Amino acid sequence: MRVPTYRGEEIRRPAITVHVAFGSGDFSKQERASLPELYAGALLDALNAQAILPIDLNVARDTPDPAAAVARAREVRADQAVIIDAVVGRGLRTFCRNTRRMFTIRVTEVAARLDVVRASDRETRLSEPAIRATDFKEDCDEPKQSRRLDTSQVIAESVRKVLAAILRP
């Protein structure tokens, strides 16, 4: 959902809440500890590259409460509350279904839910239910040319897609 009057240039001084949860699949203790901070760091780097300076960044341990995120945004005098709730999962996924070279491989996927809420009136300006990024880039014409991304690359890809949704004119 996107309010017709929403424009990406509205986002200049946001208060950001990021939550990273783990879905299906095996994740090490180290991955569970480091991925939320890695996601937040990649998000800050990407925002900085766009000359967007967040007033506040909260890495939430639990599913973010939109009302609390908006209250925090108002408290720190941010223009918007940007709420990102990402789930990281691992499992089998089939690629190139409509070709003769269909194949199935185990992938790691980040599915991020995004909400942008204006702090002044609590109006939801943008809501995206599932922005997906995987650690595998398929090449259906030459499957051997397909490639894996490392953890930081898949996080960066997820952040890039989230920012593209936020900043889209």
N, C-alpha and C positions, 0 to 999 in steps of 0.2 A: 504494500500500500504506500502510495506517495501522494501527498497533498499537492494539488495542481500548482499552487503558488510556491512550492518548495524549490529552492535553488541551492546548489552546492556552495555558492559563495557566502551563504549565511553562516557557514561554519568557520569562525575565526577564533573564538575564545570558548571552547567547549570544556565541560567537566566530563571526564571519560571514566566509565566503569567497565572493566574487563573481567570476564570469568572464563576459565578454561576447565572443562570437565573431561572425564575419560569415559568413553562408551565401551563397546565390545572390543576384545583383543587384549593381548598381553602387553603390559607396560611396566618397565622397571621402576623401582623406587626413585632412582635418579631422574628418569623421564617425568614422573609424576611431580617431582619437586621443581624441576627446571623449566618445563614447558610454559607454565603461566607467566613466569618472568621473561622468558624468551619472546613470547607473544607480545607482552607489554613493551619490551625494548624495541622490537621490530616496528610496532605501531608508532612509538615515539619518533623513531628515525624517519619513518615514512611521512608523518605529520610535519616534522621539521623540514623535510625536503619540499613540502608544499607551502611552507611559511605559515603553518598553523601552529599556534602556541597554546597547548592545553593549559588551563588554569589549574586543573586538578586531575590526577590519575589514580584510580583506586583499583587494585587487583583484588577482586572479591574471592573469598573462599567458597561461598555458597552461591546458588542461583541468584542473580541480582534482582532486587525489588525495584521496579521502575519508580514507584513513589519515593522511595528513599534516595534513589539516584537523582531525581529531580530536586528533592529537598536539598541534597548536597550541592547541586549546581546553583541553586538559589542562594545558599549560604555563602558560597565562594564567589558569587556574582558572575557566574558564567552565563553565556548567552543560551547554550543548549546543553542538554544531558545526552551524551552518546553512550549507549549501552550495547556492549558486545558480549554475547553469550556463546562461546565456542565449545563444541564437543569434538574430541579427537577419538577416532576409532580405527580399528584394524580388522580387515576381513578380505574375503575373496570378491573380486569384481571382474566382470566380463567386459572386454573391450572389442571394438570393431565388429559389432553384432551383425551389421548389414553387409558384411564382406565375406569372402571365402576364407579369410585369414583370422577368423574369430579366435580369441584366446582368453584365458582366465588366469589372473595373477593376484597374489596377496598385496594389498595396498594399505597405506595409512591415509586417512581422509580427515580433513578438518571441515566441519560444517558450522558456520557462524550465523547466529541470529543477530540482527542489527535493529536497533530502534534509535531514532533521533527525536528528542522531545524538547520543544522550546521551553525554557525555564520560566519565562515571564507568565505564560498562561497555561502551561502544562499540556499544550497541544502536541500530539504526535504528528511529526512532520514527515517521517519516513519510517517504514517498517519492512524489513526483508526477512522472511522466515528461514532461508537456508542458502547461504552463499558457500559453495563447496570448492575445495582445493584438495588435490591428491598428490602423493609423492611419486606419481608415475605419469610420464608424458608419452602417450602411445603414438606410433606411426603405423597406420593401417596399411599403407602401401608397402612398407619395408619394416615388418615387426622387429627385426634385429636392430633397427635404428632407434627403437623406443629407448627411453632412458629413465633412470631413477633420480629423484631429487633427494638430497639429504634433509634432515629435520629442519635446519634453519631455512632452507630454500622453500619447503612446503609452507612453513609459517609465513615467510615473506610473501609467497603467492597468495595465501589467505588474506593477509593484511592488504596487499595490493588490490584484491577484488573487493574487500570491504570499503577501502577508501574510494575506489572507482564508483561504488554505489552511493557513497556519501557525497562525493564531489560532482557527480554527474549533473550537467546543467539542466 
